[in-house]
């Protein structure tokens, strides 16, 4: 009579450094989201703008999420499915944050609206 041998399944194929860097990606995007919580304070109290722009960009975000998901689902590259999007997304996020929070206060209200809106839309693309 032969005993049943238990089969050991390995579910985690990722290396420890890969798991660590994946966690750092999430940390970086959460820090960026924390900074964007300051966006309304910055635009209203520092630049003197109203907060109406954020509503329209949230609608834009609702449209871009499925589109980016569609692209990610069809990506099978050398660096994997998610890594290229995570890297490019973080670069876009941090560049747009730097630009937004360096908006010149001496500009007219219309210039500040246009400038911060464009870069907020770019930020949303990176975050998506």
C-alpha positions in Angstrom: 0.0 0.0 0.0 1.4 3.3 -1.1 0.9 6.5 1.0 -0.6 9.5 -0.7 2.1 12.0 -1.3 1.1 15.6 -0.7 1.8 18.0 -3.5 3.4 21.3 -2.6 2.2 24.1 -4.8 4.3 27.3 -5.1 2.1 30.3 -5.6 4.7 33.1 -5.2 7.0 33.3 -8.1 8.2 36.8 -7.4 11.6 37.5 -5.9 11.8 39.4 -2.6 13.3 42.5 -4.3 10.4 42.5 -6.8 7.8 42.4 -4.0 9.7 45.2 -2.2 9.8 47.5 -5.3 6.1 46.8 -6.0 5.4 48.0 -2.5 7.5 51.1 -3.0 5.4 51.9 -6.1 2.3 51.8 -4.0 4.0 54.0 -1.4 5.0 56.6 -4.0 1.5 56.8 -5.4 0.0 57.2 -1.9 2.4 60.0 -1.1 1.4 61.7 -4.4 -2.3 61.3 -3.5 -1.6 62.9 -0.1 0.0 65.8 -1.9 -3.0 66.1 -4.2 -5.2 66.4 -1.2 -3.3 69.7 -0.7 -4.2 70.7 -4.2 -7.5 72.3 -3.3 -5.9 74.3 -0.5 -3.1 75.4 -2.8 -5.3 76.4 -5.7 -7.9 78.2 -3.5 -5.7 79.8 -0.8 -2.4 80.3 -2.5 -3.4 80.9 -6.2 -6.9 82.3 -5.4 -8.8 79.9 -7.6 -12.2 78.2 -7.1 -12.5 74.5 -6.7 -14.9 73.8 -9.6 -12.2 72.3 -11.9 -11.8 69.1 -9.8 -15.3 67.9 -10.6 -14.8 67.9 -14.4 -11.4 66.2 -14.0 -13.0 63.4 -11.9 -15.4 62.7 -14.8 -12.3 62.6 -17.1 -10.8 60.1 -14.7 -13.9 57.9 -14.9 -13.4 57.7 -18.7 -9.6 57.1 -18.6 -9.7 54.2 -16.1 -11.3 51.7 -18.4 -9.2 52.8 -21.3 -5.9 52.3 -19.4 -7.2 49.0 -18.1 -7.9 47.9 -21.6 -4.3 48.7 -22.6 -2.8 47.0 -19.5 -4.8 43.8 -20.3 -3.3 43.7 -23.8 0.3 44.3 -22.7 2.7 41.4 -22.5 6.1 42.9 -22.9 9.6 42.1 -21.8 9.2 43.9 -18.5 5.8 42.4 -17.7 2.2 43.6 -17.8 2.3 46.3 -15.1 5.9 47.5 -14.7 6.0 49.9 -17.7 2.8 51.5 -16.7 3.8 51.9 -13.1 7.1 53.5 -14.1 5.7 55.9 -16.7 2.7 56.6 -14.4 5.0 57.6 -11.5 7.2 59.8 -13.7 4.1 61.6 -15.0 2.6 62.0 -11.5 5.7 63.5 -9.9 6.5 65.8 -12.9 3.0 67.1 -12.9 3.0 67.6 -9.1 6.2 69.6 -9.3 4.8 71.8 -12.1 1.4 72.3 -10.4 3.0 73.4 -7.1 5.3 75.8 -8.8 2.5 77.7 -10.6 3.6 81.4 -10.6 1.3 83.4 -8.4 1.8 86.5 -10.5 -0.1 85.1 -13.4 -3.7 86.1 -14.2 -6.5 84.0 -12.9 -7.3 82.6 -16.3 -3.6 81.6 -16.9 -3.5 79.9 -13.5 -6.8 78.0 -14.2 -5.6 76.8 -17.6 -2.1 75.8 -16.3 -3.3 74.0 -13.2 -6.1 72.3 -15.1 -3.9 71.0 -17.8 -1.4 69.6 -15.4 -4.1 68.2 -13.1 -5.4 66.3 -16.2 -1.9 65.0 -16.9 -1.6 64.0 -13.2 -4.8 62.0 -13.5 -3.4 60.2 -16.6 -0.3 59.3 -14.6 -2.3 58.1 -11.6 -4.6 56.0 -13.8 
